[in-house]
Each structure stands twice: as structure tokens, then as C-alpha cells.
Amino acid sequence: MLIRAKWSQDTRVLFLSGRFDKSARVPLETALAAGEGRVCQKLILDFTTVSSLDSAGIGKLMLLYHSLRKKGVSLVIHNPRPCVEGLLQLVDLPTLIPVTHAQTEVRSVA
């Protein structure tokens, strides 16, 4: 998994690329740690180039959601591919973590 980060005021976007599975844990945690200490109210995970998602990735999303929620940070998944979005829908994750497809949110940061 490759991750590139961008900031815009209090919003952080992580552009993810590759498989979101157990191997994504370390790169994701490294990217999140790099932003500690900065004010962040919203974290957007751009899934545009995420090729697949498995149960470990879903578990990581749940852990991240609960961790951020305790800090008052909202989490959004942006533009997942249909196969990835189908898995998110299957486990009813969008009821907790919004899934968006509007380009305006991410373009303002990128």
C-alpha cells in the first residue's frame, strides 16, 4: 500500500493505492502518526486507486473509526471502486463511515 497525504486547514486526505488488507496496517499507521500534533477535524481516505479490500482492512477501518471518533475527528471514505464499495455495503460500514463520490471535497485539498 502506498499512501500520499495532503492537508487543507483542518481536513487531511490520505490518497491510498493498492490493496487495503493486513499489509496496509503499517503504512496507514505511519501516515497517521506523521500528522499527529496538527489540528484535524476530518480525515478523508481516498480509495480511488485501492484495488481490493479484505476482512483485515474492514477491521482496520472500524478501529480507525472508533479511535478518531474519541478524538472528535470524522472519517470519510471517498470514491471506492464498485467491488470495494460492494464489500463496504455488505458489512453495512457506510452507516458508520460515510462513503462519498463528490470530487469537490478532495479537489479542494489536492
C-alpha positions as CSV (number, residue, x, y, z in Angstrom):
1,M,0.0,0.0,0.0
2,L,1.3,3.4,-1.0
3,I,-0.1,6.5,0.8
4,R,0.2,10.2,0.0
5,A,-1.1,12.8,2.4
6,K,-2.4,16.3,1.8
7,W,-3.7,18.9,4.2
8,S,-6.2,21.8,3.9
9,Q,-6.8,23.7,7.1
10,D,-8.4,21.1,9.4
11,T,-9.0,18.4,6.8
12,R,-6.5,15.7,5.9
13,V,-6.7,13.5,2.9
14,L,-4.8,10.2,2.6
15,F,-4.6,9.0,-1.0
16,L,-4.3,5.3,-0.8
17,S,-3.1,3.0,-3.6
18,G,-3.0,-0.8,-3.7
19,R,-4.6,-3.5,-1.5
20,F,-6.3,-2.5,1.7
21,D,-5.5,-5.6,3.7
22,K,-3.4,-6.6,6.7
23,S,-0.3,-5.3,4.8
24,A,-1.8,-1.8,4.9
25,R,-1.6,-1.6,8.7
26,V,2.0,-0.3,8.9
27,P,1.8,2.2,6.1
28,L,-1.5,3.5,7.3
29,E,-0.3,3.9,10.9
30,T,2.9,5.6,9.7
31,A,0.9,8.1,7.6
32,L,-1.5,8.8,10.6
33,A,1.4,9.2,13.0
34,A,3.0,11.8,10.6
35,G,0.0,14.0,11.1
36,E,-0.2,13.9,14.9
37,G,0.0,17.2,16.6
38,R,-1.8,19.0,13.8
39,V,-5.4,20.1,14.2
40,C,-7.6,17.7,12.2
41,Q,-11.4,17.6,12.3
42,K,-11.9,15.4,9.2
43,L,-9.9,12.5,7.7
44,I,-10.7,11.5,4.2
45,L,-9.4,8.2,2.9
46,D,-9.3,8.5,-0.9
47,F,-9.9,4.9,-2.1
48,T,-9.9,5.8,-5.8
49,T,-6.9,3.6,-6.5
50,V,-7.5,0.9,-3.8
51,S,-7.7,-2.3,-5.8
52,S,-9.1,-4.6,-3.1
53,L,-10.3,-4.8,0.5
54,D,-10.5,-7.8,2.8
55,S,-11.7,-8.5,6.3
56,A,-8.4,-7.2,7.9
57,G,-8.9,-4.0,6.0
58,I,-12.5,-3.7,7.2
59,G,-11.3,-4.4,10.8
60,K,-8.7,-1.6,10.4
61,L,-11.4,0.8,9.2
62,M,-13.5,0.0,12.2
63,L,-10.6,0.5,14.6
64,L,-9.7,3.8,12.9
65,Y,-13.3,5.0,13.0
66,H,-13.6,4.4,16.8
67,S,-10.1,5.8,17.5
68,L,-10.9,9.0,15.5
69,R,-14.4,9.3,17.0
70,K,-12.9,9.5,20.5
71,K,-10.7,12.4,19.3
72,G,-13.7,14.2,17.6
73,V,-12.4,13.6,14.1
74,S,-14.8,12.4,11.4
75,L,-13.8,9.8,8.9
76,V,-14.9,9.6,5.3
77,I,-14.2,7.0,2.6
78,H,-14.0,8.7,-0.8
79,N,-14.6,7.2,-4.2
80,P,-14.1,3.4,-3.7
81,R,-14.2,1.2,-6.8
82,P,-17.5,-0.7,-7.2
83,C,-16.0,-4.0,-5.9
84,V,-14.7,-2.3,-2.8
85,E,-17.8,-0.3,-2.2
86,G,-19.8,-3.6,-2.5
87,L,-17.9,-5.1,0.4
88,L,-18.3,-1.9,2.4
89,Q,-22.1,-2.1,1.8
90,L,-22.2,-5.8,2.6
91,V,-20.9,-5.2,6.1
92,D,-23.0,-2.1,6.5
93,L,-20.0,0.1,7.1
94,P,-21.4,3.2,5.4
95,T,-23.9,3.5,8.3
96,L,-20.8,4.5,10.4
97,I,-18.3,5.8,7.9
98,P,-19.8,7.9,5.1
99,V,-18.9,7.0,1.5
100,T,-18.7,9.9,-0.9
101,H,-18.1,10.2,-4.6
102,A,-18.2,14.1,-4.9
103,Q,-15.0,15.4,-6.2
104,T,-15.3,18.9,-4.6
105,E,-14.1,17.7,-1.1
106,V,-10.9,16.1,-2.3
107,R,-10.1,18.6,-5.1
108,S,-10.1,21.5,-2.5
109,V,-7.3,19.7,-0.7
110,A,-5.4,18.1,-3.6
